[in-house]
């Protein structure tokens, strides 16, 4: 088990679920609501698990992957993205399922999430793989998977101050 592969696998699952929503008839509000609820729970638990297990360690060992200047920059940007994903996902829940406004809000959440996934895959995950051992990726993968399994119904979405998060997790 490798935390970077678990994260990639969940990214694929998130993309798939957004695509499923796009393929469902707007009148099928039961299916749309069920898939959205599962996706929303996954997005929230995934972000929290990354913030607990992945990004603190990246701050300790990373140097900046590809077009990122540093692990701190990667992390700060990721926390900002997580907040944006939480905000756009919360907006979805303000609209009747299946309505034009609901689909528009889902689209905005998809854009925010897609931007984050691409950047994280190109920067943070690359940086982490380059600076961590297989054993460490396994250990963190177990903790990441266990956290998400214990929070299958999601977590309370809590916005974090990106600069404060980085400051709290900077290596001593």
Secondary structure by P-SEA (a helix, b strand, c coil): ccaaaaaaaaaaaaaaaaaaaaaccccaaaaaaaaaaaaaaaaaaaaaaaacccaaaaaaccccccccccaaaaaaaaaaaaaaaaaaaaaaaacccccaaaaaaaaaaaaaaaaaaaaaaacaaaaaaacccaaaaaaaaaaaaaaaaacccccccccccaaaaaaacccc
